[in-house]
Every structure is written in C-alpha cells, then in structure tokens.
C-alpha cells in the first residue's frame, strides 16, 4: 500500500475515526491532525486522505464536500455539521398509523433544499390503503421540485404498486450505489423499510438506543452503514422537525417553487394572502390550482412559525 490512501469516515468518537479504505475491504481507526479537529471539520461521510506512520493511521486531508447535513446554531452564529456527501434524502411517510401529513413532507423537503440533497418520497404501508389520501395528487404536486415518489409496503415486500409507477423494485434500483438518509415520523416504518432493503441484515444504532431510552433524539452523532451497494447514514441528531434555526429569507430560498411565482406579485413585500393586492397566487391563473395552493399553504405555515420565534433565539 502506498503511503497515502483515500478513505471514507464511517464513524467518529472524539479524536478517533473509523475509516473504510477505498478499494479495500478494510476498516481502520485513524486520528486527525490538530488543525482538522475543529468542530465539524471531520464528520461521517467525509472522504479523507490517510497516511500511515508507525503502524498508526493519520487523517491528513479532508476532501471538498458536495453537501452536508447541518443545523444553524443561531446564537453562536455557527453551523453544526453532522454528516457529509449524501446522494439522497429518503422521506418516508405512511398511509395510515400515523396518518399522512402533507405539511410534514414539505418540512423534510425544506431541509432537502437547505442541505442541497435531492429528496424522494416513499409511501409506506400502502397495503392498508382505504382512500385516506390521493397518492397520485401528492406525487404530482412535488414534480416542480423534482421529487420522485415510490409506493411500497415494507411489511409485505411482494405488494405491487397500484397508484403510481414506481414500487419497491424501482426503489432498490434507485438507491443502488447511493448514500442515503431516511427521515420520517415515528411509526411510519423507516426501520422496517431499511430491513427490507438490506435483507434483514441492518439494524440502526439509533433504533437500539431509542428502545432502551438512551435519549437518541437529543444526540448529534452519526454513523455510515454499508450493505452491498447501499450506504445508510444513521443520525438521530437530524430528526428534529423544528425550523427555529431558519429566517424568512432562508425560507424563500428553500421553497424555490413559491419564490419563483412570488416574483410575479405586484409588490415585493406581498404577504400572499387572499386580500393581498396584486398577489399572483390569488389570480384566476392560480387561485384554483390545487397543486400551487397546497405548497403555498405549507409556506405560509412555516413563515408564521418562524416569525413566532422569540427574538432572543435569533
């Protein structure tokens, strides 16, 4: 082996990092140079360059990231980076138990835009479908954002999709050779889905912690788990649904479909209400457009939530 080798961080513990060596079926422990040990400088998912010195591995360099999962620490005016270099955010929702919530989906898509990670939407438990929602409509409304949708039953892998074109087999193909993070409400079947996708071989560490009450939802650690050609980032630290770290200006950036239409409003400070003069959303062209109105409803709900955040948190 040459003196320098490329690797990927799969787990971190303060100064030590588990690294999967590129091209080799081998994981080694490495320490980072002092200048790389600043908060967020080396995280799970990073591609790094190692050197070997006296039988010890040293992280010499972190390669440029294509994206990262993070939260803005508003009061500290910094970012908490949790993981890096993801290919897709898998937003998992259920048809029933818990019931489908459109606003919850849009909330995850907001983070998808913020983190610059493409998102897909997976409808799970569709074997329990009893006309609770219009699945094709929910897929169509997200086309503008380029969100692909899949219809599955993780509990019954033999289930055949009935309402949209893509099912479990297409989902497996889509995730092939990708690094993904699975997000969704408790009870939507994320763990079962991951188990189905990995032939029952993967159990997430965060699920184990949650079962024994270790406070999994308050930590920010992350781990990268590999199964054949699927890489899964597991981190309970990104499951918060709060958007208290965003500003209204950032909300506009992360809802590009709404922001683009808003440029056609008569006034720059338009509040996008039905009585707002010259508002494009309430012209004859869009006021009866159920796709646009559904996205506007989420936008206005998020905007109201952000504006209610106490000033001392900003």
BALOBA-1460 file (C-alpha; in Angstrom, 3 decimals):
// residues 314
<rec num="1" residu="x" x="0.000" y="0.000" z="0.000"/>
<rec num="2" residu="x" x="1.264" y="3.487" z="-0.841"/>
<rec num="3" residu="x" x="1.965" y="5.997" z="1.874"/>
<rec num="4" residu="x" x="-1.285" y="7.878" z="1.136"/>
<rec num="5" residu="x" x="-4.675" y="6.268" z="0.690"/>
<rec num="6" residu="x" x="-8.181" y="7.572" z="0.240"/>
<rec num="7" residu="x" x="-10.841" y="6.526" z="2.751"/>
<rec num="8" residu="x" x="-14.292" y="7.470" z="3.990"/>
<rec num="9" residu="x" x="-15.276" y="8.283" z="7.563"/>
<rec num="10" residu="x" x="-17.931" y="5.823" z="8.750"/>
<rec num="11" residu="x" x="-17.936" y="6.550" z="12.491"/>
<rec num="12" residu="x" x="-16.440" y="9.102" z="14.833"/>
<rec num="13" residu="x" x="-15.608" y="9.204" z="18.527"/>
<rec num="14" residu="x" x="-13.999" y="12.483" z="19.553"/>
<rec num="15" residu="x" x="-10.441" y="12.302" z="18.190"/>
<rec num="16" residu="x" x="-10.690" y="8.820" z="16.639"/>
<rec num="17" residu="x" x="-12.441" y="7.944" z="13.414"/>
<rec num="18" residu="x" x="-13.344" y="4.628" z="11.789"/>
<rec num="19" residu="x" x="-12.327" y="4.827" z="8.143"/>
<rec num="20" residu="x" x="-13.264" y="2.485" z="5.280"/>
<rec num="21" residu="x" x="-10.270" y="2.242" z="2.967"/>
<rec num="22" residu="x" x="-11.058" y="2.835" z="-0.689"/>
<rec num="23" residu="x" x="-10.707" y="-0.261" z="-2.860"/>
<rec num="24" residu="x" x="-10.027" y="-2.470" z="0.154"/>
<rec num="25" residu="x" x="-12.470" y="-4.392" z="2.300"/>
<rec num="26" residu="x" x="-10.888" y="-2.960" z="5.410"/>
<rec num="27" residu="x" x="-11.806" y="-0.523" z="8.177"/>
<rec num="28" residu="x" x="-9.077" y="1.159" z="10.220"/>
<rec num="29" residu="x" x="-9.012" y="3.613" z="13.084"/>
<rec num="30" residu="x" x="-7.355" y="6.933" z="12.434"/>
<rec num="31" residu="x" x="-6.653" y="10.141" z="14.313"/>
<rec num="32" residu="x" x="-6.854" y="13.583" z="12.738"/>
<rec num="33" residu="x" x="-4.212" y="16.268" z="12.549"/>
<rec num="34" residu="x" x="-4.801" y="19.035" z="15.078"/>
<rec num="35" residu="x" x="-5.918" y="21.600" z="12.515"/>
<rec num="36" residu="x" x="-8.693" y="19.226" z="11.387"/>
<rec num="37" residu="x" x="-10.167" y="18.699" z="14.835"/>
<rec num="38" residu="x" x="-12.204" y="21.874" z="14.905"/>
<rec num="39" residu="x" x="-15.957" y="21.406" z="15.299"/>
<rec num="40" residu="x" x="-17.417" y="19.971" z="12.112"/>
<rec num="41" residu="x" x="-14.106" y="19.690" z="10.265"/>
<rec num="42" residu="x" x="-14.205" y="15.874" z="10.100"/>
<rec num="43" residu="x" x="-17.600" y="14.164" z="10.031"/>
<rec num="44" residu="x" x="-19.179" y="10.881" z="8.992"/>
<rec num="45" residu="x" x="-19.401" y="10.636" z="5.209"/>
<rec num="46" residu="x" x="-16.284" y="12.702" z="4.592"/>
<rec num="47" residu="x" x="-13.759" y="11.451" z="2.070"/>
<rec num="48" residu="x" x="-10.281" y="11.808" z="3.531"/>
<rec num="49" residu="x" x="-6.657" y="11.124" z="2.792"/>
<rec num="50" residu="x" x="-4.729" y="8.987" z="5.269"/>
<rec num="51" residu="x" x="-1.073" y="8.411" z="5.896"/>
<rec num="52" residu="x" x="0.434" y="5.543" z="7.870"/>
<rec num="53" residu="x" x="3.049" y="6.404" z="10.453"/>
<rec num="54" residu="x" x="4.492" y="3.812" z="12.824"/>
<rec num="55" residu="x" x="1.545" y="1.485" z="12.192"/>
<rec num="56" residu="x" x="-0.915" y="4.273" z="13.006"/>
<rec num="57" residu="x" x="-3.227" y="5.991" z="10.535"/>
<rec num="58" residu="x" x="-3.391" y="9.779" z="10.416"/>
<rec num="59" residu="x" x="-6.060" y="11.851" z="8.632"/>
<rec num="60" residu="x" x="-4.023" y="14.347" z="6.653"/>
<rec num="61" residu="x" x="-6.698" y="15.932" z="4.486"/>
<rec num="62" residu="x" x="-10.484" y="16.214" z="4.121"/>
<rec num="63" residu="x" x="-11.649" y="16.422" z="0.517"/>
<rec num="64" residu="x" x="-14.164" y="19.068" z="-0.514"/>
<rec num="65" residu="x" x="-17.757" y="18.103" z="0.333"/>
<rec num="66" residu="x" x="-20.535" y="18.089" z="-2.235"/>
<rec num="67" residu="x" x="-23.076" y="18.735" z="0.551"/>
<rec num="68" residu="x" x="-23.600" y="18.307" z="4.270"/>
<rec num="69" residu="x" x="-26.312" y="17.812" z="6.870"/>
<rec num="70" residu="x" x="-26.201" y="20.567" z="9.442"/>
<rec num="71" residu="x" x="-28.156" y="22.817" z="11.750"/>
<rec num="72" residu="x" x="-27.590" y="26.530" z="12.156"/>
<rec num="73" residu="x" x="-26.661" y="27.397" z="15.743"/>
<rec num="74" residu="x" x="-28.197" y="30.845" z="15.598"/>
<rec num="75" residu="x" x="-26.972" y="32.296" z="18.882"/>
<rec num="76" residu="x" x="-23.419" y="31.038" z="18.280"/>
<rec num="77" residu="x" x="-23.593" y="32.124" z="14.610"/>
<rec num="78" residu="x" x="-22.107" y="28.816" z="13.522"/>
<rec num="79" residu="x" x="-23.215" y="25.563" z="11.921"/>
<rec num="80" residu="x" x="-23.242" y="22.113" z="13.499"/>
<rec num="81" residu="x" x="-22.238" y="19.719" z="10.722"/>
<rec num="82" residu="x" x="-23.367" y="16.151" z="11.336"/>
<rec num="83" residu="x" x="-22.671" y="14.232" z="8.116"/>
<rec num="84" residu="x" x="-21.472" y="14.864" z="4.579"/>
<rec num="85" residu="x" x="-21.607" y="13.716" z="0.969"/>
<rec num="86" residu="x" x="-25.104" y="12.273" z="0.701"/>
<rec num="87" residu="x" x="-26.842" y="11.403" z="-2.546"/>
<rec num="88" residu="x" x="-30.452" y="11.311" z="-1.409"/>
<rec num="89" residu="x" x="-32.790" y="12.117" z="1.460"/>
<rec num="90" residu="x" x="-35.442" y="9.396" z="1.698"/>
<rec num="91" residu="x" x="-38.607" y="10.913" z="3.150"/>
<rec num="92" residu="x" x="-40.764" y="8.069" z="4.441"/>
<rec num="93" residu="x" x="-44.467" y="8.581" z="5.106"/>
<rec num="94" residu="x" x="-47.271" y="6.176" z="5.952"/>
<rec num="95" residu="x" x="-50.749" y="5.867" z="4.508"/>
<rec num="96" residu="x" x="-52.111" y="5.187" z="7.989"/>
<rec num="97" residu="x" x="-50.868" y="4.863" z="11.576"/>
<rec num="98" residu="x" x="-49.611" y="7.550" z="11.730"/>
<rec num="99" residu="x" x="-51.845" y="9.302" z="9.251"/>
<rec num="100" residu="x" x="-50.315" y="11.073" z="6.287"/>
<rec num="101" residu="x" x="-49.398" y="14.720" z="6.931"/>
<rec num="102" residu="x" x="-48.629" y="16.810" z="3.885"/>
<rec num="103" residu="x" x="-47.032" y="19.541" z="5.971"/>
<rec num="104" residu="x" x="-44.609" y="17.039" z="7.457"/>
<rec num="105" residu="x" x="-43.462" y="16.004" z="3.986"/>
<rec num="106" residu="x" x="-42.948" y="19.644" z="2.989"/>
<rec num="107" residu="x" x="-40.969" y="20.186" z="6.178"/>
<rec num="108" residu="x" x="-38.488" y="17.481" z="5.203"/>
<rec num="109" residu="x" x="-38.318" y="18.853" z="1.668"/>
<rec num="110" residu="x" x="-37.411" y="22.215" z="3.182"/>
<rec num="111" residu="x" x="-34.329" y="20.598" z="4.729"/>
<rec num="112" residu="x" x="-33.606" y="18.851" z="1.437"/>
<rec num="113" residu="x" x="-33.333" y="22.243" z="-0.260"/>
<rec num="114" residu="x" x="-31.304" y="23.682" z="2.608"/>
<rec num="115" residu="x" x="-28.781" y="20.860" z="2.597"/>
<rec num="116" residu="x" x="-28.687" y="20.606" z="-1.215"/>
<rec num="117" residu="x" x="-29.530" y="16.903" z="-1.039"/>
<rec num="118" residu="x" x="-32.094" y="15.599" z="-3.557"/>
<rec num="119" residu="x" x="-35.160" y="14.061" z="-1.923"/>
<rec num="120" residu="x" x="-37.511" y="11.230" z="-2.768"/>
<rec num="121" residu="x" x="-40.845" y="10.394" z="-1.146"/>
<rec num="122" residu="x" x="-41.747" y="6.836" z="-0.138"/>
<rec num="123" residu="x" x="-45.369" y="5.968" z="0.644"/>
<rec num="124" residu="x" x="-45.220" y="3.017" z="3.051"/>
<rec num="125" residu="x" x="-47.985" y="0.764" z="4.458"/>
<rec num="126" residu="x" x="-49.939" y="1.068" z="1.208"/>
<rec num="127" residu="x" x="-51.348" y="-2.413" z="1.859"/>
<rec num="128" residu="x" x="-53.545" y="-0.575" z="4.413"/>
<rec num="129" residu="x" x="-54.867" y="1.907" z="1.832"/>
<rec num="130" residu="x" x="-58.534" y="2.821" z="2.288"/>
<rec num="131" residu="x" x="-58.761" y="6.035" z="0.252"/>
<rec num="132" residu="x" x="-57.209" y="8.134" z="3.048"/>
<rec num="133" residu="x" x="-55.293" y="10.309" z="0.562"/>
<rec num="134" residu="x" x="-54.960" y="10.863" z="-3.166"/>
<rec num="135" residu="x" x="-51.496" y="9.381" z="-3.777"/>
<rec num="136" residu="x" x="-51.165" y="10.492" z="-7.435"/>
<rec num="137" residu="x" x="-52.088" y="14.053" z="-6.414"/>
<rec num="138" residu="x" x="-49.456" y="14.114" z="-3.665"/>
<rec num="139" residu="x" x="-46.846" y="12.982" z="-6.192"/>
<rec num="140" residu="x" x="-47.915" y="15.436" z="-8.880"/>
<rec num="141" residu="x" x="-47.693" y="18.435" z="-6.555"/>
<rec num="142" residu="x" x="-43.978" y="17.738" z="-5.988"/>
<rec num="143" residu="x" x="-42.972" y="17.376" z="-9.637"/>
<rec num="144" residu="x" x="-41.866" y="21.006" z="-9.756"/>
<rec num="145" residu="x" x="-39.254" y="20.151" z="-7.116"/>
<rec num="146" residu="x" x="-38.082" y="17.048" z="-8.988"/>
<rec num="147" residu="x" x="-39.153" y="14.703" z="-6.189"/>
<rec num="148" residu="x" x="-39.637" y="11.095" z="-7.297"/>
<rec num="149" residu="x" x="-42.244" y="9.024" z="-5.449"/>
<rec num="150" residu="x" x="-42.427" y="5.322" z="-4.613"/>
<rec num="151" residu="x" x="-45.345" y="3.199" z="-3.391"/>
<rec num="152" residu="x" x="-44.453" y="0.237" z="-1.181"/>
<rec num="153" residu="x" x="-45.323" y="-1.954" z="1.765"/>
<rec num="154" residu="x" x="-42.143" y="-2.722" z="3.690"/>
<rec num="155" residu="x" x="-44.048" y="-5.288" z="5.748"/>
<rec num="156" residu="x" x="-45.182" y="-7.131" z="2.618"/>
<rec num="157" residu="x" x="-42.390" y="-6.813" z="0.028"/>
<rec num="158" residu="x" x="-44.480" y="-8.721" z="-2.502"/>
<rec num="159" residu="x" x="-47.017" y="-5.847" z="-2.576"/>
<rec num="160" residu="x" x="-47.476" y="-4.474" z="-6.113"/>
<rec num="161" residu="x" x="-47.826" y="-0.725" z="-6.540"/>
<rec num="162" residu="x" x="-51.288" y="0.323" z="-7.744"/>
<rec num="163" residu="x" x="-51.395" y="4.116" z="-7.861"/>
<rec num="164" residu="x" x="-48.028" y="5.321" z="-9.156"/>
<rec num="165" residu="x" x="-45.433" y="3.840" z="-11.481"/>
<rec num="166" residu="x" x="-42.612" y="3.125" z="-9.033"/>
<rec num="167" residu="x" x="-42.635" y="0.474" z="-6.319"/>
<rec num="168" residu="x" x="-40.153" y="-1.464" z="-4.187"/>
<rec num="169" residu="x" x="-38.072" y="-2.897" z="-7.035"/>
<rec num="170" residu="x" x="-37.659" y="0.577" z="-8.551"/>
<rec num="171" residu="x" x="-36.722" y="1.964" z="-5.134"/>
<rec num="172" residu="x" x="-33.993" y="-0.645" z="-4.735"/>
<rec num="173" residu="x" x="-32.588" y="0.210" z="-8.160"/>
<rec num="174" residu="x" x="-32.748" y="3.938" z="-7.424"/>
<rec num="175" residu="x" x="-30.798" y="3.563" z="-4.172"/>
<rec num="176" residu="x" x="-28.139" y="1.355" z="-5.724"/>
<rec num="177" residu="x" x="-24.659" y="2.835" z="-5.169"/>
<rec num="178" residu="x" x="-26.064" y="5.809" z="-3.258"/>
<rec num="179" residu="x" x="-25.551" y="7.201" z="0.225"/>
<rec num="180" residu="x" x="-28.948" y="7.888" z="1.791"/>
<rec num="181" residu="x" x="-30.525" y="9.119" z="4.997"/>
<rec num="182" residu="x" x="-34.056" y="8.018" z="5.914"/>
<rec num="183" residu="x" x="-36.288" y="10.587" z="7.612"/>
<rec num="184" residu="x" x="-39.886" y="10.308" z="8.759"/>
<rec num="185" residu="x" x="-42.201" y="10.418" z="11.735"/>
<rec num="186" residu="x" x="-42.023" y="7.727" z="14.374"/>
<rec num="187" residu="x" x="-44.117" y="4.771" z="13.301"/>
<rec num="188" residu="x" x="-44.004" y="5.284" z="9.523"/>
<rec num="189" residu="x" x="-41.843" y="2.179" z="9.108"/>
<rec num="190" residu="x" x="-38.338" y="3.506" z="8.471"/>
<rec num="191" residu="x" x="-36.667" y="0.632" z="10.313"/>
<rec num="192" residu="x" x="-38.793" y="-1.989" z="8.575"/>
<rec num="193" residu="x" x="-38.059" y="-0.400" z="5.212"/>
<rec num="194" residu="x" x="-34.325" y="-0.406" z="5.854"/>
<rec num="195" residu="x" x="-34.561" y="-4.023" z="6.998"/>
<rec num="196" residu="x" x="-36.403" y="-4.933" z="3.797"/>
<rec num="197" residu="x" x="-33.869" y="-3.111" z="1.620"/>
<rec num="198" residu="x" x="-30.941" y="-4.855" z="3.356"/>
<rec num="199" residu="x" x="-32.381" y="-8.374" z="3.545"/>
<rec num="200" residu="x" x="-32.865" y="-8.033" z="7.302"/>
<rec num="201" residu="x" x="-29.180" y="-7.517" z="7.962"/>
<rec num="202" residu="x" x="-29.162" y="-3.896" z="9.163"/>
<rec num="203" residu="x" x="-30.477" y="-2.605" z="12.481"/>
<rec num="204" residu="x" x="-29.793" y="1.063" z="13.071"/>
<rec num="205" residu="x" x="-27.932" y="2.034" z="16.233"/>
<rec num="206" residu="x" x="-30.382" y="4.879" z="16.848"/>
<rec num="207" residu="x" x="-33.237" y="2.369" z="16.992"/>
<rec num="208" residu="x" x="-31.406" y="0.351" z="19.634"/>
<rec num="209" residu="x" x="-30.834" y="3.498" z="21.686"/>
<rec num="210" residu="x" x="-34.464" y="4.549" z="21.388"/>
<rec num="211" residu="x" x="-35.626" y="1.149" z="22.638"/>
<rec num="212" residu="x" x="-33.630" y="1.444" z="25.832"/>
<rec num="213" residu="x" x="-34.320" y="5.128" z="26.401"/>
<rec num="214" residu="x" x="-30.825" y="6.480" z="25.848"/>
<rec num="215" residu="x" x="-32.014" y="9.830" z="24.509"/>
<rec num="216" residu="x" x="-31.345" y="9.074" z="20.861"/>
<rec num="217" residu="x" x="-33.275" y="12.122" z="19.704"/>
<rec num="218" residu="x" x="-31.051" y="14.593" z="21.527"/>
<rec num="219" residu="x" x="-27.664" y="13.439" z="20.274"/>
<rec num="220" residu="x" x="-25.888" y="14.508" z="17.107"/>
<rec num="221" residu="x" x="-23.635" y="11.551" z="16.370"/>
<rec num="222" residu="x" x="-23.808" y="9.845" z="13.003"/>
<rec num="223" residu="x" x="-22.753" y="6.513" z="11.549"/>
<rec num="224" residu="x" x="-22.456" y="5.228" z="7.987"/>
<rec num="225" residu="x" x="-23.647" y="1.662" z="7.472"/>
<rec num="226" residu="x" x="-22.890" y="-0.196" z="4.245"/>
<rec num="227" residu="x" x="-24.873" y="-3.116" z="2.874"/>
<rec num="228" residu="x" x="-23.794" y="-4.293" z="-0.582"/>
<rec num="229" residu="x" x="-24.305" y="-1.203" z="-2.779"/>
<rec num="230" residu="x" x="-26.390" y="0.843" z="-0.313"/>
<rec num="231" residu="x" x="-24.857" y="3.265" z="2.188"/>
<rec num="232" residu="x" x="-27.101" y="4.492" z="5.014"/>
<rec num="233" residu="x" x="-26.338" y="7.466" z="7.252"/>
<rec num="234" residu="x" x="-27.870" y="6.925" z="10.683"/>
<rec num="235" residu="x" x="-28.147" y="10.015" z="12.851"/>
<rec num="236" residu="x" x="-30.868" y="10.838" z="15.353"/>
<rec num="237" residu="x" x="-29.473" y="14.359" z="15.509"/>
<rec num="238" residu="x" x="-31.232" y="15.406" z="12.270"/>
<rec num="239" residu="x" x="-34.704" y="14.217" z="13.160"/>
<rec num="240" residu="x" x="-35.887" y="17.408" z="14.762"/>
<rec num="241" residu="x" x="-38.822" y="18.995" z="12.961"/>
<rec num="242" residu="x" x="-38.211" y="22.469" z="14.359"/>
<rec num="243" residu="x" x="-37.296" y="25.207" z="11.893"/>
<rec num="244" residu="x" x="-36.257" y="27.675" z="14.585"/>
<rec num="245" residu="x" x="-32.819" y="27.975" z="13.003"/>
<rec num="246" residu="x" x="-34.196" y="29.498" z="9.776"/>
<rec num="247" residu="x" x="-35.072" y="33.050" z="8.776"/>
<rec num="248" residu="x" x="-37.902" y="34.098" z="6.477"/>
<rec num="249" residu="x" x="-35.297" y="34.987" z="3.841"/>
<rec num="250" residu="x" x="-33.895" y="31.451" z="4.035"/>
<rec num="251" residu="x" x="-37.411" y="30.026" z="3.841"/>
<rec num="252" residu="x" x="-37.794" y="31.792" z="0.488"/>
<rec num="253" residu="x" x="-34.522" y="30.233" z="-0.671"/>
<rec num="254" residu="x" x="-35.644" y="26.748" z="0.353"/>
<rec num="255" residu="x" x="-39.098" y="26.935" z="-1.280"/>
<rec num="256" residu="x" x="-37.952" y="27.771" z="-4.819"/>
<rec num="257" residu="x" x="-41.285" y="26.968" z="-6.484"/>
<rec num="258" residu="x" x="-43.105" y="29.500" z="-4.295"/>
<rec num="259" residu="x" x="-40.282" y="32.056" z="-4.524"/>
<rec num="260" residu="x" x="-40.285" y="31.902" z="-8.318"/>
<rec num="261" residu="x" x="-44.016" y="32.532" z="-8.564"/>
<rec num="262" residu="x" x="-43.789" y="35.297" z="-5.951"/>
<rec num="263" residu="x" x="-41.619" y="37.353" z="-8.310"/>
<rec num="264" residu="x" x="-44.822" y="37.921" z="-10.291"/>
<rec num="265" residu="x" x="-46.618" y="39.571" z="-7.349"/>
<rec num="266" residu="x" x="-47.230" y="43.305" z="-7.794"/>
<rec num="267" residu="x" x="-45.382" y="44.256" z="-4.598"/>
<rec num="268" residu="x" x="-42.071" y="42.937" z="-3.249"/>
<rec num="269" residu="x" x="-43.421" y="42.747" z="0.304"/>
<rec num="270" residu="x" x="-46.539" y="40.793" z="-0.684"/>
<rec num="271" residu="x" x="-47.870" y="38.664" z="2.187"/>
<rec num="272" residu="x" x="-49.531" y="36.181" z="-0.191"/>
<rec num="273" residu="x" x="-52.918" y="36.431" z="1.461"/>
<rec num="274" residu="x" x="-56.231" y="36.391" z="-0.390"/>
<rec num="275" residu="x" x="-56.672" y="40.094" z="0.290"/>
<rec num="276" residu="x" x="-53.107" y="40.986" z="-0.728"/>
<rec num="277" residu="x" x="-53.271" y="43.432" z="-3.630"/>
<rec num="278" residu="x" x="-51.685" y="42.110" z="-6.808"/>
<rec num="279" residu="x" x="-50.813" y="38.688" z="-5.348"/>
<rec num="280" residu="x" x="-50.122" y="36.185" z="-8.127"/>
<rec num="281" residu="x" x="-51.339" y="33.268" z="-6.024"/>
<rec num="282" residu="x" x="-54.903" y="34.608" z="-5.978"/>
<rec num="283" residu="x" x="-55.241" y="35.497" z="-9.636"/>
<rec num="284" residu="x" x="-57.512" y="33.471" z="-11.866"/>
<rec num="285" residu="x" x="-54.453" y="31.540" z="-13.039"/>
<rec num="286" residu="x" x="-53.521" y="30.098" z="-9.647"/>
<rec num="287" residu="x" x="-56.302" y="30.587" z="-7.090"/>
<rec num="288" residu="x" x="-57.914" y="27.287" z="-8.106"/>
<rec num="289" residu="x" x="-54.644" y="25.473" z="-8.773"/>
<rec num="290" residu="x" x="-54.676" y="22.843" z="-6.003"/>
<rec num="291" residu="x" x="-51.007" y="21.952" z="-6.512"/>
<rec num="292" residu="x" x="-49.812" y="25.542" z="-6.083"/>
<rec num="293" residu="x" x="-52.223" y="26.258" z="-3.232"/>
<rec num="294" residu="x" x="-51.073" y="23.184" z="-1.303"/>
<rec num="295" residu="x" x="-47.474" y="24.366" z="-1.459"/>
<rec num="296" residu="x" x="-48.451" y="27.941" z="-0.554"/>
<rec num="297" residu="x" x="-50.325" y="26.643" z="2.485"/>
<rec num="298" residu="x" x="-47.151" y="24.941" z="3.764"/>
<rec num="299" residu="x" x="-45.054" y="28.020" z="3.015"/>
<rec num="300" residu="x" x="-47.369" y="30.320" z="4.970"/>
<rec num="301" residu="x" x="-47.472" y="27.904" z="7.898"/>
<rec num="302" residu="x" x="-43.661" y="27.785" z="8.015"/>
<rec num="303" residu="x" x="-43.417" y="31.574" z="7.700"/>
<rec num="304" residu="x" x="-45.807" y="32.071" z="10.621"/>
<rec num="305" residu="x" x="-43.825" y="29.587" z="12.713"/>
<rec num="306" residu="x" x="-40.526" y="31.340" z="12.008"/>
<rec num="307" residu="x" x="-41.986" y="34.763" z="12.791"/>
<rec num="308" residu="x" x="-43.215" y="33.499" z="16.176"/>
<rec num="309" residu="x" x="-39.695" y="32.505" z="17.246"/>
<rec num="310" residu="x" x="-38.650" y="34.677" z="20.244"/>
<rec num="311" residu="x" x="-36.104" y="37.340" z="19.330"/>
<rec num="312" residu="x" x="-33.618" y="36.013" z="21.900"/>
<rec num="313" residu="x" x="-33.342" y="32.766" z="19.937"/>
<rec num="314" residu="x" x="-32.325" y="34.568" z="16.752"/>
